[in-house]
Amino acid sequence: MSAWRVLEDISGLALAAMDWRRSYGLNLAALGRYLRPTNDLAKSLDCPATTGGLHTVVHHWPGDIVGVCDHCPTEKLSEADIVIQRLDVQSLCKDIATTLGLSPGFESQALGHYFIGELVPNPGTRHGVYLCCRGDPEQLESAALHLTSTGKRGFILLTPTGRYWTARLRSSIETATSYLMSLEEVVDLADKGFSASAGWRSFLDIRVPRTTTKAPPTTFPTPHGARWNELTIRFLTGDTASVTIRDARLRVSYTDMGMARSDNANRSVQWEMLEKFAKGNGYYEPQYQAYKEREKQQVSRLGRALKAYFKIDGEPIVRDGRGWRTVFVIRPEDWTESSKERW
């Protein structure tokens, strides 16, 4: 049986330790590391001999615990056997997201329904990825309806297996130009972790291919003799900005400016630091002294990236009091001016 079925079969993803071992022991090698003990003890255990039968937990005195059943011999138990263990869904989702190369993010949408991250195949292209662990067709359809009714498009809905998919579910996902996949399809299980399956890699190649157009210039067409104080950067979205130096004007992405991570095409620390300067209208000061040295290095790397892209002499960022200030003009995404740029 697929280990992923556990996510659909167990309500609340919590069981007594003995039930986890007895009913799902073969799957604990893959998912057991996500089990966390709670402060609760089970009052009964599933009977391994009869479907739907229970072993009533009886405490005779401290250290003397037994399971009593009409169909089985009385069994000796320990407190460790009856402690309730709950699956740590957030840690599981984080590892799934890492395996699939998603940008980090986790949010519980509803019981058994989670946002686990974003797939960013190209700069400016984002696909929200959701996991729905409901073992009921109507509940799956309801989860998909919730996503589509809020206007979301191009998302990826993952389920543990495809056992509860219906024609109506598939239709609602296709209508939203989105994708329906199962963890069984996209994640391979191993004792020590997960790996992206061949099915996931094929999906990326066919359904969300990376940009194949000609690569943009590696440097900005900076006019000869331009200085840093002639540069204006205004964020348009979280991924793009309007850049102007004299008569030279472009809309650029973080990839154009050489500020994409080499491992997954997401925004780099330099781009995020540039955005912090934008939100301060050119000024940034560390909020916590403990991070001051680390952020000093990030500001330094940002300065080098800007000089490599614009090819302007001098320093683009200088010290100002306890923080730093850009020599150029930089504005955040929601900045309004009398003469608004249009693209």
Backbone hydrogen bonds in HBPLUS format (Angstrom, degrees):
<---DONOR---> <-ACCEPTOR-->    atom                        ^
c    i                          cat <-CA-CA->   ^        H-A-AA   ^      H-
h    n   atom  resd res      DA  || num        DHA   H-A  angle D-A-AA Bond
n    s   type  num  typ     dist DA aas  dist angle  dist       angle   num
A0005-ARG N   A0002-SER O   3.14 MM   3  5.65 155.2  2.20 110.9 117.7     1
A0006-VAL N   A0003-ALA O   3.15 MM   3  5.85 155.8  2.21 117.1 123.0     2
A0007-LEU N   A0004-TRP O   3.11 MM   3  5.73 141.0  2.27 113.7 121.4     3
A0008-GLU N   A0005-ARG O   2.94 MM   3  5.28 143.0  2.08 107.7 118.7     4
A0009-ASP N   A0005-ARG O   2.91 MM   4  6.10 147.3  2.02 154.5 165.2     5
A0010-ILE N   A0006-VAL O   3.27 MM   4  6.04 160.6  2.31 153.3 152.4     6
A0013-LEU N   A0010-ILE O   3.17 MM   3  5.09 160.6  2.21 113.0 116.8     7
A0087-LEU N   A0013-LEU O   2.88 MM  74  5.54 164.1  1.90 164.4 169.7     8
A0015-LEU N   A0085-GLN O   3.10 MM  70  5.62 154.6  2.17 153.0 155.2     9
A0085-GLN N   A0015-LEU O   2.77 MM  70  5.62 171.7  1.78 162.5 159.5    10
A0019-ASP N   A0016-ALA O   2.98 MM   3  5.24 117.5  2.39 103.2 118.5    11
A0020-TRP N   A0016-ALA O   2.98 MM   4  6.36 156.3  2.04 157.9 165.3    12
A0017-ALA N   A0083-VAL O   2.99 MM  66  5.89 143.4  2.13 151.2 158.9    13
A0021-ARG N   A0017-ALA O   3.09 MM   4  6.38 162.3  2.12 149.4 153.3    14
A0018-MET N   A0081-ASP O   2.86 MM  63  4.84 151.0  1.94 153.1 143.5    15
A0022-ARG N   A0018-MET O   2.81 MM   4  5.95 164.6  1.84 151.7 156.9    16
A0023-SER N   A0019-ASP O   2.86 MM   4  5.56 164.0  1.88 142.9 148.3    17
A0024-TYR N   A0020-TRP O   2.97 MM   4  5.26 144.1  2.10 127.5 138.3    18
A0027-ASN N   A0024-TYR O   2.91 MM   3  5.48 146.7  2.02 115.9 125.9    19
A0028-LEU N   A0025-GLY O   3.22 MM   3  5.30 152.0  2.30 102.6 110.6    20
A0030-ALA N   A0027-ASN O   3.09 MM   3  5.66 137.3  2.28 111.3 120.9    21
A0031-LEU N   A0027-ASN O   3.07 MM   4  6.30 165.0  2.09 153.8 158.7    22
A0032-GLY N   A0028-LEU O   2.61 MM   4  4.03 138.9  1.77 114.5 122.2    23
A0034-TYR N   A0031-LEU O   2.99 MM   3  5.75 165.9  2.01 124.6 129.2    24
A0035-LEU N   A0032-GLY O   3.14 MM   3  5.50 170.3  2.15 116.0 118.4    25
A0088-ASP N   A0034-TYR O   2.75 MM  54  5.21 160.9  1.79 145.2 151.8    26
A0036-ARG N   A0086-ARG O   2.85 MM  50  5.28 157.1  1.90 139.0 146.4    27
A0086-ARG N   A0036-ARG O   2.85 MM  50  5.28 162.5  1.88 151.6 148.5    28
A0038-THR N   A0084-ILE O   2.86 MM  46  5.64 145.8  1.98 173.1 173.0    29
A0084-ILE N   A0040-ASP O   2.91 MM  44  5.57 173.4  1.91 150.2 149.5    30
A0042-ALA N   A0082-ILE O   2.74 MM  40  5.15 163.9  1.76 147.3 152.7    31
A0057-VAL N   A0043-LYS O   3.00 MM  14  5.22 170.2  2.01 132.0 131.5    32
A0045-LEU N   A0055-HIS O   2.87 MM  10  4.97 148.8  1.97 134.3 144.6    33
A0055-HIS N   A0045-LEU O   2.67 MM  10  4.97 160.3  1.70 148.9 154.9    34
A0047-CYS N   A0053-GLY O   2.89 MM   6  4.92 156.9  1.94 129.1 123.5    35
A0053-GLY N   A0050-THR O   3.18 MM   3  5.21 163.1  2.21 115.3 118.9    36
A0056-THR N   A0068-VAL O   2.85 MM  12  5.08 145.2  1.98 157.1 146.1    37
A0068-VAL N   A0056-THR O   2.85 MM  12  5.08 165.0  1.87 143.9 146.0    38
A0058-VAL N   A0066-VAL O   2.86 MM   8  5.38 169.2  1.87 162.1 164.9    39
A0066-VAL N   A0058-VAL O   3.01 MM   8  5.38 162.8  2.04 151.6 156.9    40
A0060-HIS N   A0064-ASP O   2.97 MM   4  5.57 151.9  2.05 167.6 175.4    41
A0064-ASP N   A0061-TRP O   2.78 MM   3  5.32 164.1  1.80 147.9 149.5    42
A0077-LEU N   A0065-ILE O   2.82 MM  12  5.22 165.3  1.84 149.9 144.8    43
A0067-GLY N   A0075-GLU O   2.82 MM   8  5.14 151.0  1.90 145.6 155.1    44
A0075-GLU N   A0067-GLY O   3.10 MM   8  5.14 160.2  2.14 140.9 145.3    45
A0081-ASP N   A0078-SER O   2.99 MM   3  5.25 138.2  2.17 101.9 113.6    46
A0082-ILE N   A0079-GLU O   3.18 MM   3  5.38 131.6  2.42  99.8 111.6    47
A0083-VAL N   A0079-GLU O   3.10 MM   4  6.19 120.1  2.48 148.0 161.9    48
A0089-VAL N   A0087-LEU O   3.02 MM   2  5.73 113.0  2.49 112.7  96.1    49
A0092-LEU N   A0088-ASP O   3.12 MM   4  6.36 159.8  2.16 149.6 155.9    50
A0093-CYS N   A0089-VAL O   2.80 MM   4  6.00 166.0  1.82 157.0 160.2    51
A0094-LYS N   A0090-GLN O   2.95 MM   4  6.12 151.8  2.03 144.2 152.2    52
A0095-ASP N   A0091-SER O   3.10 MM   4  6.34 156.5  2.15 146.9 151.9    53
A0096-ILE N   A0092-LEU O   2.96 MM   4  6.26 153.2  2.03 149.8 158.0    54
A0097-ALA N   A0093-CYS O   2.87 MM   4  6.05 162.2  1.90 149.5 154.2    55
A0098-THR N   A0094-LYS O   3.00 MM   4  6.24 157.4  2.06 145.2 151.2    56
A0099-THR N   A0095-ASP O   2.96 MM   4  6.11 158.5  2.01 144.1 150.0    57
A0100-LEU N   A0096-ILE O   3.00 MM   4  6.27 149.7  2.10 149.2 157.0    58
A0102-LEU N   A0097-ALA O   2.89 MM   5  5.05 170.1  1.90 152.2 150.1    59
A0101-GLY N   A0098-THR O   3.14 MM   3  5.09 156.6  2.19 100.8 107.9    60
A0103-SER N   A0118-GLU O   2.75 MM  15  5.14 161.5  1.78 155.8 155.3    61
A0118-GLU N   A0103-SER O   3.29 MM  15  5.14 152.6  2.37 128.9 136.8    62
A0107-GLU N   A0115-PHE O   2.94 MM   8  5.04 146.7  2.05 143.9 145.9    63
A0115-PHE N   A0107-GLU O   2.79 MM   8  5.04 169.9  1.80 156.6 159.6    64
A0109-GLN N   A0113-HIS O   2.78 MM   4  5.38 141.8  1.93 141.7 152.5    65
A0110-ALA N   A0113-HIS O   3.21 MM   3  5.05 155.8  2.27 138.6 138.3    66
A0113-HIS N   A0110-ALA O   2.96 MM   3  5.05 167.8  1.98 130.4 127.6    67
A0133-CYS N   A0112-GLY O   2.63 MM  21  4.89 159.8  1.67 157.0 161.5    68
A0114-TYR N   A0131-LEU O   2.81 MM  17  5.17 166.0  1.83 152.9 157.8    69
A0131-LEU N   A0114-TYR O   2.76 MM  17  5.17 159.2  1.80 150.3 157.8    70
A0116-ILE N   A0129-VAL O   2.95 MM  13  5.87 167.2  1.97 154.8 159.1    71
A0129-VAL N   A0117-GLY O   2.89 MM  12  5.51 157.3  1.94 167.2 159.8    72
A0119-LEU N   A0127-HIS O   2.84 MM   8  4.99 165.6  1.86 144.6 147.0    73
A0127-HIS N   A0119-LEU O   2.87 MM   8  4.99 150.9  1.96 142.1 151.1    74
A0125-THR N   A0122-ASN O   2.96 MM   3  5.31 163.4  1.99 136.4 137.3    75
A0156-ILE N   A0128-GLY O   2.83 MM  28  6.23 158.4  1.88 161.9 167.1    76
A0130-TYR N   A0156-ILE O   2.85 MM  26  6.20 166.2  1.87 170.3 174.4    77
A0158-LEU N   A0130-TYR O   2.68 MM  28  5.89 172.4  1.68 160.7 163.4    78
A0132-CYS N   A0158-LEU O   2.90 MM  26  6.29 162.1  1.93 163.7 166.3    79
A0140-LEU N   A0136-ASP O   3.09 MM   4  6.38 153.1  2.17 154.2 162.1    80
A0141-GLU N   A0137-PRO O   2.97 MM   4  6.25 162.4  2.00 152.6 157.3    81
A0142-SER N   A0138-GLU O   2.94 MM   4  6.14 148.3  2.04 141.0 150.0    82
A0143-ALA N   A0139-GLN O   3.00 MM   4  6.24 150.4  2.09 142.4 149.5    83
A0144-ALA N   A0140-LEU O   3.03 MM   4  6.37 160.5  2.07 154.2 158.8    84
A0145-LEU N   A0141-GLU O   2.91 MM   4  6.09 155.1  1.97 145.2 152.7    85
A0146-HIS N   A0142-SER O   2.93 MM   4  6.16 149.0  2.03 143.8 151.8    86
A0147-LEU N   A0143-ALA O   3.22 MM   4  6.56 154.2  2.29 144.7 150.4    87
A0148-THR N   A0144-ALA O   3.01 MM   4  6.29 167.9  2.02 155.7 158.6    88
A0149-SER N   A0145-LEU O   2.82 MM   4  5.80 152.7  1.89 147.7 155.2    89
A0152-LYS N   A0147-LEU O   3.38 MM   5  5.83 148.8  2.49 162.1 154.6    90
A0151-GLY N   A0148-THR O   3.06 MM   3  5.29 158.2  2.11 110.1 113.5    91
A0154-GLY N   A0176-ALA O   3.36 MM  22  6.76 160.8  2.40 161.0 166.4    92
A0179-TYR N   A0155-PHE O   2.96 MM  24  6.38 156.3  2.01 155.6 163.0    93
A0157-LEU N   A0179-TYR O   2.82 MM  22  6.15 170.2  1.83 167.9 166.2    94
A0181-MET N   A0157-LEU O   3.03 MM  24  6.33 165.5  2.05 155.5 158.6    95
A0159-THR N   A0181-MET O   3.01 MM  22  6.53 139.5  2.18 141.5 154.0    96
A0183-LEU N   A0159-THR O   2.78 MM  24  6.17 146.8  1.89 151.0 160.5    97
A0184-GLU N   A0160-PRO O   3.33 MM  24  6.48 140.8  2.49 145.6 153.5    98
A0165-TRP N   A0162-GLY O   3.40 MM   3  5.50 172.0  2.41 110.6 111.2    99
A0170-ARG N   A0166-THR O   3.03 MM   4  6.34 168.8  2.04 155.0 157.0   100
A0171-SER N   A0167-ALA O   2.96 MM   4  6.12 156.1  2.02 144.9 151.8   101
A0172-SER N   A0168-ARG O   3.02 MM   4  6.22 158.9  2.07 148.3 152.7   102
A0173-ILE N   A0169-LEU O   3.11 MM   4  6.35 156.4  2.17 153.0 159.2   103
A0174-GLU N   A0170-ARG O   2.97 MM   4  6.18 163.3  2.00 151.7 156.4   104
A0175-THR N   A0171-SER O   2.90 MM   4  6.03 154.7  1.96 148.6 155.7   105
A0176-ALA N   A0172-SER O   3.32 MM   4  6.44 140.9  2.48 132.9 141.3   106
A0176-ALA N   A0173-ILE O   3.20 MM   3  5.28 128.6  2.48  96.3 109.1   107
A0178-SER N   A0173-ILE O   3.03 MM   5  5.30 161.0  2.06 152.3 153.7   108
A0177-THR N   A0174-GLU O   2.94 MM   3  4.91 153.3  2.01 111.9 113.2   109
A0185-GLU N   A0182-SER O   2.99 MM   3  5.27 134.2  2.20 102.2 114.2   110
A0186-VAL N   A0182-SER O   3.23 MM   4  6.58 149.1  2.33 146.8 155.1   111
A0187-VAL N   A0183-LEU O   2.99 MM   4  5.48 158.4  2.04 149.9 150.1   112
A0197-SER N   A0186-VAL O   2.93 MM  11  4.99 171.7  1.94 127.4 127.2   113
A0188-ASP N   A0195-SER O   2.78 MM   7  5.22 168.8  1.80 168.7 167.9   114
A0195-SER N   A0188-ASP O   3.08 MM   7  5.22 141.7  2.23 143.9 150.3   115
A0190-ALA N   A0193-GLY O   2.96 MM   3  5.26 124.6  2.27 161.7 177.8   116
A0193-GLY N   A0190-ALA O   3.28 MM   3  5.26 165.4  2.30 104.9 109.3   117
A0201-ARG N   A0197-SER O   3.18 MM   4  6.54 163.4  2.21 149.7 153.7   118
A0202-SER N   A0198-ALA O   2.90 MM   4  6.07 153.8  1.97 145.5 153.0   119
A0203-PHE N   A0199-GLY O   2.98 MM   4  6.14 151.0  2.06 139.0 147.1   120
A0204-LEU N   A0200-TRP O   2.99 MM   4  6.32 158.3  2.04 152.2 156.9   121
A0205-ASP N   A0201-ARG O   3.09 MM   4  6.32 156.4  2.14 144.6 150.7   122
A0206-ILE N   A0202-SER O   2.96 MM   4  6.11 156.3  2.02 153.1 158.8   123
A0207-ARG N   A0203-PHE O   2.81 MM   4  5.45 152.0  1.89 145.4 154.4   124
A0220-PHE N   A0309-TYR O   2.80 MM  89  5.88 162.8  1.82 150.9 154.7   125
A0222-THR N   A0220-PHE O   2.70 MM   2  5.44 137.6  1.88 109.2  95.2   126
A0226-ALA N   A0223-PRO O   3.20 MM   3  5.67 157.5  2.26 137.2 134.5   127
A0230-GLU N   A0227-ARG O   3.06 MM   3  5.59 162.4  2.09 116.0 120.7   128
A0231-LEU N   A0228-TRP O   3.08 MM   3  5.47 166.6  2.09 116.0 120.0   129
A0329-VAL N   A0231-LEU O   3.05 MM  98  6.31 158.5  2.10 164.5 158.6   130
A0232-THR N   A0244-THR O   2.91 MM  12  5.21 148.1  2.01 149.9 158.6   131
A0244-THR N   A0232-THR O   2.94 MM  12  5.21 156.5  2.00 150.8 157.3   132
A0233-ILE N   A0329-VAL O   2.84 MM  96  6.25 159.1  1.88 151.4 157.5   133
A0331-ARG N   A0233-ILE O   2.88 MM  98  6.41 149.0  1.98 152.5 162.5   134
A0234-ARG N   A0242-SER O   2.86 MM   8  5.09 160.6  1.90 147.7 154.2   135
A0242-SER N   A0234-ARG O   2.69 MM   8  5.09 168.0  1.70 151.7 152.1   136
A0235-PHE N   A0331-ARG O   3.07 MM  96  6.36 167.2  2.08 156.8 154.6   137
A0236-LEU N   A0240-THR O   2.99 MM   4  5.57 165.2  2.01 126.4 131.1   138
A0237-THR N   A0240-THR O   3.32 MM   3  5.18 171.1  2.32 127.6 128.6   139
A0254-TYR N   A0239-ASP O   3.19 MM  15  6.05 133.4  2.42 159.4 161.9   140
A0241-ALA N   A0252-VAL O   2.84 MM  11  5.50 152.3  1.91 156.2 164.2   141
A0252-VAL N   A0241-ALA O   2.90 MM  11  5.50 162.2  1.93 164.6 166.8   142
A0243-VAL N   A0250-LEU O   2.83 MM   7  5.36 172.5  1.84 168.9 171.0   143
A0250-LEU N   A0243-VAL O   2.93 MM   7  5.36 155.8  1.99 150.3 158.2   144
A0245-ILE N   A0248-ALA O   2.86 MM   3  5.21 162.9  1.89 154.2 159.7   145
A0248-ALA N   A0245-ILE O   2.87 MM   3  5.21 148.6  1.97 145.8 140.3   146
A0257-MET N   A0253-SER O   3.26 MM   4  6.63 148.5  2.37 145.7 153.4   147
A0259-MET N   A0254-TYR O   2.72 MM   5  5.00 158.5  1.77 165.7 160.0   148
A0258-GLY N   A0255-THR O   2.98 MM   3  5.05 161.6  2.01 109.5 112.9   149
A0268-SER N   A0259-MET O   3.00 MM   9  5.34 156.5  2.05 147.9 140.6   150
A0261-ARG N   A0266-ASN O   2.80 MM   5  5.50 170.6  1.81 162.7 166.0   151
A0265-ALA N   A0261-ARG O   3.29 MM   4  5.15 144.4  2.43 134.3 136.1   152
A0272-GLU N   A0268-SER O   3.17 MM   4  6.51 161.6  2.20 149.5 154.7   153
A0273-MET N   A0269-VAL O   2.88 MM   4  6.12 148.0  1.98 147.0 156.0   154
A0274-LEU N   A0270-GLN O   2.89 MM   4  6.17 151.2  1.97 145.7 153.9   155
A0275-GLU N   A0271-TRP O   2.94 MM   4  6.25 150.8  2.03 147.6 155.3   156
A0276-LYS N   A0272-GLU O   3.09 MM   4  6.40 141.7  2.24 136.6 146.6   157
A0276-LYS N   A0273-MET O   3.11 MM   3  4.97 120.1  2.48  90.8 105.9   158
A0277-PHE N   A0273-MET O   3.09 MM   4  6.48 153.3  2.16 148.9 155.0   159
A0278-ALA N   A0274-LEU O   3.02 MM   4  6.36 149.1  2.11 142.4 151.4   160
A0279-LYS N   A0275-GLU O   2.98 MM   4  6.28 155.3  2.05 148.7 154.0   161
A0280-GLY N   A0276-LYS O   3.19 MM   4  6.45 133.2  2.42 137.8 149.6   162
A0280-GLY N   A0277-PHE O   3.15 MM   3  5.11 132.8  2.38  94.1 107.1   163
A0282-GLY N   A0277-PHE O   2.70 MM   5  4.82 170.4  1.71 151.2 149.2   164
A0281-ASN N   A0278-ALA O   2.94 MM   3  4.88 159.5  1.98 109.0 111.3   165
A0283-TYR N   A0280-GLY O   3.18 MM   3  4.92 154.4  2.25  97.0 104.8   166
A0326-THR N   A0282-GLY O   2.81 MM  44  5.09 152.9  1.89 143.2 152.4   167
A0284-TYR N   A0324-TRP O   2.97 MM  40  5.47 159.8  2.01 155.7 159.5   168
A0324-TRP N   A0284-TYR O   2.84 MM  40  5.47 155.3  1.90 154.0 161.9   169
A0291-TYR N   A0288-TYR O   3.01 MM   3  5.62 151.0  2.09 114.8 122.7   170
A0292-LYS N   A0289-GLN O   3.04 MM   3  4.95 160.9  2.07 104.8 110.8   171
A0295-GLU N   A0291-TYR O   2.89 MM   4  6.07 163.9  1.92 162.2 167.0   172
A0296-LYS N   A0292-LYS O   2.85 MM   4  6.00 140.1  2.01 142.8 154.4   173
A0297-GLN N   A0293-GLU O   3.18 MM   4  6.47 150.6  2.27 143.2 149.1   174
A0298-GLN N   A0294-ARG O   3.10 MM   4  6.47 147.6  2.21 139.5 148.8   175
A0299-VAL N   A0295-GLU O   2.89 MM   4  6.10 156.9  1.94 147.8 152.8   176
A0300-SER N   A0296-LYS O   3.03 MM   4  6.24 151.6  2.11 140.4 148.5   177
A0301-ARG N   A0297-GLN O   2.93 MM   4  6.23 154.7  2.00 146.9 153.2   178
A0302-LEU N   A0298-GLN O   2.89 MM   4  6.13 151.6  1.97 144.8 153.2   179
A0303-GLY N   A0299-VAL O   2.95 MM   4  6.21 156.6  2.01 147.2 152.9   180
A0304-ARG N   A0300-SER O   3.11 MM   4  6.45 153.5  2.18 145.1 151.7   181
A0305-ALA N   A0301-ARG O   2.98 MM   4  6.24 154.3  2.05 146.6 153.6   182
A0306-LEU N   A0302-LEU O   2.94 MM   4  6.21 157.8  1.99 155.2 160.8   183
A0307-LYS N   A0303-GLY O   3.04 MM   4  6.24 160.4  2.08 147.6 152.8   184
A0308-ALA N   A0304-ARG O   2.98 MM   4  6.16 150.3  2.07 143.6 151.7   185
A0309-TYR N   A0305-ALA O   3.05 MM   4  6.26 145.8  2.17 142.6 151.3   186
A0310-PHE N   A0306-LEU O   2.89 MM   4  5.99 169.5  1.90 158.0 160.6   187
A0311-LYS N   A0307-LYS O   2.92 MM   4  5.20 143.7  2.05 129.5 138.1   188
A0327-VAL N   A0316-PRO O   2.80 MM  11  5.33 170.4  1.81 146.3 147.1   189
A0318-VAL N   A0325-ARG O   2.90 MM   7  5.51 169.5  1.91 159.3 158.4   190
A0325-ARG N   A0318-VAL O   2.79 MM   7  5.51 161.1  1.83 162.3 168.9   191
A0320-ASP N   A0323-GLY O   2.93 MM   3  5.33 170.0  1.94 127.8 127.1   192
A0323-GLY N   A0320-ASP O   3.07 MM   3  5.33 157.7  2.12 130.4 129.2   193
A0335-TRP N   A0332-PRO O   3.23 MM   3  5.50 163.4  2.26 117.0 117.8   194
